[in-house]
Each structure stands twice: as C-alpha cells, then as structure tokens.
Amino acid sequence: MLIRWTFEDDGAATVAEMERNQPKLDIESKRNIAYAPDSEDTRLDVFRPASATDPLPVVVWIHGGAWVSGSKDNVAPYLEMVANEGYAAIGVDYTLGPEATYPTAFEQLNTALEYIDDHADELGVDPDRIILAGDSAGSQLASQLAVLVTNPHYAHFTGIEPALSPDQLDAVILYCGIYDLDAMAELTGIESWGLKTALWAYTGTKEWSQLASGSLMSTQNWVTEDFPETFISGGNGDALTWIQSLPMSQTLRDEGVSVTELFYQADHQPALPHEYQFHLDLADARNAFDKTLGFLQRVTAEST
C-alpha cells in the first residue's frame, strides 16, 4: 500500500505536467467502456480525432505502476495527444495486485484485445492495424501480449488463447519496461525492495523468480523473429534502462526484429528518470513524443 500511495502521488503530478504541455486538442472520447463483465477494473477509454470518419490505426496503451498501482487515467493526457495526431488511442485498466494475482491482469488484457477486435466498428478502430504500447509494468505486459500473439510455444505454456493473430499487430512501443525477472531478483537496495515487494503482491508469492510466473513474465526469454517491429526507450538516469531495456533491445535485434531505439549516453544531462517520456516539461520528453509519432507514422503507413 505504501508503494501504491507513492506511485499514485507521483502519477497525479505527472498528469498535471502532461496536461499543461498539451497542444490545442480536437478529439472525441468514450470513457470507461466495459470490456469484460463483473469487474469495475475492466474498463477502457477510446480517444479519436473529432473529424475522423474512417477506422483508424489504434495504439492500445497499458499503464504502469509496478503492477500494484496506476490507472488508465494516468496516461489519458498522453493518449489524447496521440489521438490529436490522427490515431485512435485506447487506455486499458486491469486489476492490480494484491487484489488479484498473476495471471489475472494478463488474462484481462487479452480479453480487452478480444473486445477491441470484436467491437472495432463501434470503436472506430482498424483491428488489422494495432500497436501495443506500455510504460514500466505496462511495458512488460504489452511485451507479454505480443509474445503471446507471436510465439505459439509460449502461448501453449500459458494456457491462454491469443485474442489476436500476428498479422493484426503492426508494432510494439515499450517505454521503461521490465523484461527479465532474473535480473530483478539480483538487485539490492531500497528501490529493489520496492520492486520485489510489488512483484510479491502481483504474483502472490515471494518465490516469483523461481516459479512459472517469473519465467513467463520474462519476455526477453521468449521473443522470436516474429515479434512485431519495436520502438524501445528508457532514460539514462533510470537503472532499469541498463539492466532491462537495453538488453531487451539487443535480444530483439539478435532475433532479427526491426528495432527503433531511443536511448541516451550515460552522462547525458539532465539525467532522465524512470518514465521520463511523460515529463513533458523536459525537451527530451517532447523529443521522445515526436520520435514516437514518427515511428507510428512509418509503421502504420507500411501496413496500409
């Protein structure tokens, strides 16, 4: 609960920072659409340009918060900006730990993709041009869904039927994520205590690194050459960049996946923190947004 409170306090400040950096918006939204019954947690928001009439390529963004905090509201200002540039953007909620444990959130998000596919017309999205995206823990979940869709061997071990086919995924956007839980298990210090405690809450066990949950969440071990084209980034002041994002990028490239990197030298100033991309007071964050849009423009144009 302490971890949740800390993340929620930071999240509110970051939302305010994004909102004051937004351009003039001309979008429409549908909020809190139920994608599954019997849970207030299974809701999504849809943002689209107000003038759009045709189905649009859609960015499905999974929020972070160490799997135990956060909500789609934390990324709504960012998704409004994405929609303002001519895309559909969907923010998705899921049940946090410890209220529910792994694989609940993973299964819910797969159900959300099924809902988006089945209701594409009424949502105004093109179900054959989907970009999975996420930040922090949401980046881990986005990468996990992409592996589920593109690696039948992995899907077999999860026991989960993928909601999408591989040809529906145009790309993946991964910001500040976690992809190797073995590396997390080796961390020490107060920050590692917080992450390890969050993983305990999310998986329901202190032994997460030794059990199926830890293995199946470690998407770096399961990516194949069929993983979608990827944009991946992390700040140089974020310890996770050096032990998670950079190794994940290297693994993807080793597998032959097309990767667009946005990383910074170790001595870059200012040192860019975890989730730097949302801190739009920073020129580097605004540049990252522009780079993300450029990536989206290219991958969606190629898929038409």
Secondary structure as GFF3:
##gff-version 3
##sequence-region A 1 304
A	DSSP	alpha_helix	2	20	.	.	.	ID=ss1
A	DSSP	beta_strand	27	34	.	.	.	ID=ss2
A	DSSP	beta_strand	43	49	.	.	.	ID=ss3
A	DSSP	beta_strand	56	62	.	.	.	ID=ss4
A	DSSP	three_ten_helix	72	74	.	.	.	ID=ss5
A	DSSP	alpha_helix	76	84	.	.	.	ID=ss6
A	DSSP	beta_strand	88	92	.	.	.	ID=ss7
A	DSSP	alpha_helix	104	118	.	.	.	ID=ss8
A	DSSP	alpha_helix	120	123	.	.	.	ID=ss9
A	DSSP	beta_strand	125	135	.	.	.	ID=ss10
A	DSSP	alpha_helix	137	150	.	.	.	ID=ss11
A	DSSP	alpha_helix	152	158	.	.	.	ID=ss12
A	DSSP	three_ten_helix	166	168	.	.	.	ID=ss13
A	DSSP	beta_strand	169	175	.	.	.	ID=ss14
A	DSSP	alpha_helix	181	185	.	.	.	ID=ss15
A	DSSP	alpha_helix	190	203	.	.	.	ID=ss16
A	DSSP	three_ten_helix	208	210	.	.	.	ID=ss17
A	DSSP	alpha_helix	212	217	.	.	.	ID=ss18
A	DSSP	three_ten_helix	219	221	.	.	.	ID=ss19
A	DSSP	beta_strand	229	233	.	.	.	ID=ss20
A	DSSP	alpha_helix	239	240	.	.	.	ID=ss21
A	DSSP	pi_helix	241	245	.	.	.	ID=ss22
A	DSSP	alpha_helix	246	254	.	.	.	ID=ss23
A	DSSP	beta_strand	259	262	.	.	.	ID=ss24
A	DSSP	three_ten_helix	276	278	.	.	.	ID=ss25
A	DSSP	alpha_helix	283	302	.	.	.	ID=ss26
###
